[in-house]
Structures are given as structure tokens and as C-alpha cells.
């Protein structure tokens, strides 16, 4: 008996139509089109079930719910949680209301986030850095005291900077779904919420290092790599080894001939394709331990690829955006064509320097 394929659903995002299977979300459908249409995501992580709906960065406007019911949805919706309907029309980067909402989301995410980019190990591959570059402002309206936390060691390999955390819950889902014993989570409520372990218990399972890879900011950092180098000065290569615990497929980060960091491989959306164990990540940092496959294909969101923040000619420079935000145009209605030096009063000529002097 032949299996019947599910009927594909047609959805139009920013004027581009794509066909997807039932159950696909708007965000997943947009990613099928490409990065030029896909909304940003700070909490959604496709390999982790249940992730999404926390950061509101992926809000879009549904201009038509479906072909049968073309009425628009009354409010902006989270594209990572909203399933596609046949005939749905979605406005993402073409809708001013969506752009304004995203600007507000960035502003809220940066309220308590410190300006640690010059010293943060995540700089250059930080999702929040990219998000703020696209939708952030040069100034802030926040005047209250920011919340701060002390640095906390979550075991021998991981350090938590809770001040940088945006509470995306990715690390919690990772520990829940790929380990047998999760010992950390979100404690307290409201603005007192924080990622922590109960009674300072260490995270010591074999896959604990993966919380570093899934963190979109620099809240969870690798203690063996801290302050060793900047990501744009390193050379990433794909490598593998026979590992009894995980797939053994990793990315090695070189500084000269030295392996200074080992991470799991990621796709173009900065999502881990296969999680790796702590032995591969922290304890195997010799080239002789690995089989080198070749240079890593650099992600679209990496500054390693020809300096991302300057190469994009479509976006205005920082100076242009700052000038547009701070300066007002001058409305001069004088007829400048009739103004000449002969019309200046004689006393003005006496103050002008002569050519001989």
C-alpha cells in the first residue's frame, strides 16, 4: 500500500510564496525561503523540543489567516509557535509595525544587559549582538539601576554570568533533553528570575558543556577558553574522532598550530547539529587526536566572513544611523544663487586675509 503524502500548504511571506508540510511554523517556513526573510530568534532552537515563545523577537503580522478565512490576526504573533495555514499571508520585514516591535524587544533585552562586548568571549558570534546591530539604538532611555549578579562557577568547566542572561531557557531545555539529571534551572520570579543551581550544586554530567553552545549570549562561558582569543582571529576546521559517548563530529578552533577551543558543529542558523560530550570538548585538544576534514563553512552570522558588520552595503553605517537619530534637517529658504561676495558690506572685506599674506 502506497503512503499518501500530506497535502502541502501555501504560505506567502513578504511577497514570496513557499509550500510547506502541515504543522510547520511560520518561522520554519521563512527559513526555507532564506535568511533574507527569516525572522530573528533568541529563544527558539529547532533541536530542542518546546523551545520558543520567550523572547518575542520573531513577532510577525499575519495579514490573512488562511484562504478560507482571510481575516488578519488582530495582534502580532510569535512566528516560532504559530503554525502555517493554507493561503496564509505573513508580513515580516515589510511591515513597519513589526520593525517597531522588534526595536522595542531589543531595547527590553538590553535593559539589564551589560556593555561587556569588548571583553566577552561570545563577541563576534553573539545572537544578541547581531540582533542589536539590526534593530538597536545608539542611546538608551533606561534610568533605573540595573540588576547585577556575581559570577558563578557551575562546575569545573562552565562559568555563569547571570548579568548577561536574557532568560531564553535554552540551557534548561538542553539539560532536560540530552542528560539524565538536570541540576540547574530558573529560580525566583519576575525581575528576580535567574539561572542557577540549587544550593550551589555543580553541573557535572557528560554533556554539560552543550549549554555553552546553545546560549545565545555570553552568559555561559567555557572556562578553558576564557580570554584566550577573539573568534575572528581563529581558524575553524571540521574534525572527527571515534568517541564511544557521542558522534565525535566537532569544530576545532585554531590559533596558529594550537587548538584553543572545541565546539559542536552548527548550521546556518547557529544551531547545534549534533551534541558532543565533555571529553571531546574539554579534554581532547591535540591535533593528533582528531581526523581533520577541512575548513569549516563559515555561518552567515559570523564576523569571520569578511567582517560582517562592515561588508553589508544595504544597511547604513553606525555614523549614518546616529546622525539620522540625533540631528535635525536645516530648512534654509534663502536664495543662495543671488548671494555673492559683491553683496557683502565693505567692512567685511577688511577682515578677509589677503592672498599676499
C-alpha positions, 0 to 999 in steps of 0.5 A: 500500500502506497503512503499518501503524502500530506497535502502541502500548504501555501504560505506567502511571506513578504511577497514570496510564496513557499509550500510547506508540510502541515504543522510547520511554523511560520518561522520554519517556513521563512527559513526555507525561503532564506535568511533574507526573510527569516525572522530573528530568534533568541529563544527558539532552537529547532533541536530542542523540543518546546523551545520558543515563545520567550523572547518575542523577537520573531513577532510577525503580522499575519495579514490573512489567516488562511484562504478560507478565512482571510481575516488578519490576526488582530495582534502580532504573533510569535512566528516560532509557535504559530503554525502555517495555514493554507493561503496564509499571508505573513508580513515580516520585514515589510511591515513597519509595525513589526520593525517597531516591535522588534526595536522595542524587544531589543531595547527590553533585552538590553535593559539589564544587559551589560556593555561587556562586548569588548571583553566577552568571549561570545563577541563576534558570534553573539545572537544578541549582538547581531540582533542589536546591530539590526534593530538597536539604538545608539542611546538608551532611555533606561534610568533605573539601576540595573540588576547585577549578579556575581559570577558563578562557577557551575562546575569545573568547566562552565562559568555563569554570568547571570548579568548577561542572561536574557532568560531564553531557557535554552540551557534548561531545555538542553539539560532536560533533553540530552542528560539524565539529571538536570541540576540547574534551572530558573529560580525566583520570579519576575525581575528576580528570575535567574539561572542557577543551581540549587544550593550551589550544586555543580553541573557535572554530567557528560554533556554539560558543556552543550549549554555553552553552545546553545546560549545565545549570549555570553552568559555561559562561558567555557572556562578553558577558553576564557580570554584566550582569543577573539573568534575572528582571529581563529581558524575553524576546521571540521574534525572527527574522532571515534568517541564511544559517548557521542558522534565525535563530529566537532569544530576545532578552533585554531590559533596558529598550530594550537587548538584553543577551543572545541565546539559542536558543529552548527548550521546556518542558523547557529544551531547545534547539529549534533551534541558532543560530550565533555571529553571531546570538548574539554579534554581532547585538544591535540591535533593528533587526536582528531581526523581533520576534514577541512575548513569549516563553512563559515555561518552567515552570522559570523564576523569571520566572513569578511567582517560582517558588520562592515561588508553589508552595503544595504544597511547604513553605517553606525555614523549614518544611523546616529546622525539620522537619530540625533540631528535635525534637517536645516530648512534654509529658504534663502536664495543662495544663487543671488548671494555673492561676495559683491553683496557683502558690506565693505567692512567685511572685506577688511577682515578677509586675509589677503592672498599676499599674506 
